[in-house]
Amino acid sequence: MNPEPKLLTTFNCPKCKLVKKELVSRGIAFIECPSDKKSGIDLVVKYRVMTAPALFIPEAEDDYRYITDFQEIMDWIHEQQ
């Protein structure tokens, strides 16, 4: 089983909501990691990402590459399937 992408989000982030909606509408499983919860804080600390939304794409066991640009995230979503 492949690990799912992780989505770093913040409260009241309009772009975060758009990315989540697009992932759901395309049937792409993902793990939401709010920046104020342990899962989000762990991503911020490990990868030093200070912006949301940020999409973390599995590369290897417990290792991810990430995209922070909104349009690049949407492009990645549309390339899946």
N, C-alpha and C positions, 0 to 999 in steps of 0.2 A: 504494500500500500504506500503510495506516494504521500509525503506530507503536504498539507494544504498551505496555500499562501496566507500570510498574515497581513491584516490591514490595521495600521496605526491610525487612530482617530482621536479627535478632541470633541468636547461638548460644544454643541451649537456651531459646528463646522459645516457650512453648506456643501462644500466640495466633497467632504467625507460622506455625507448623505447621498450625493449623486453617485459616488463610486460604489457604495454599498448597494444602492438600488440597481445599478448596472450589473454588478456581480450576481445578485440574486436573480435578475431577469434573464441572465444568460445561463443560469444553472451552475455557476462556478462556486464550488465549496470553498469557504475561507474561514479564517478565525479572526474575529474582531478583537483588537487589543487597544482598549481605551487608554489614553496617555496618563490618566490618573489612577489606573489600576496596575497591579504588579506585572501583568503580561505586557502592558505598554511601557512601563518604566524599564523593564528588562531590555526591551528593544532599544529604547533611547540610550541607555547606558552602554550596551554592547556595541551598537552601530553609530552612536553619536549623532543620531538623526533628531533634528529639532523642529521639524515641520510636519504638518498633517494636511491631507492624507499622505501616507507613505505605504507603498505596497511592497511587502517582503516576499520574494519568490524563492522557493526552495531550490538549492543548488546541490547540496550534499547533506549528509546527516548532520542536523543541527547547525547548518550554515545556509545563509540566505543572501541573495543580492537584493538591492532595494531600488525602487523608483520613487522619486518625490515630486516629479513634475506631473501635474494633473493630466495634461494631454497625453503624455507618455503612458501614464497608468491606463487611461481610457483606450489608447491604441493597443496596449498589451491585452486588455480584456477582449477587444474585438478580434485580435489575432487567435484567440483560443477557439476551440471547437473543431 
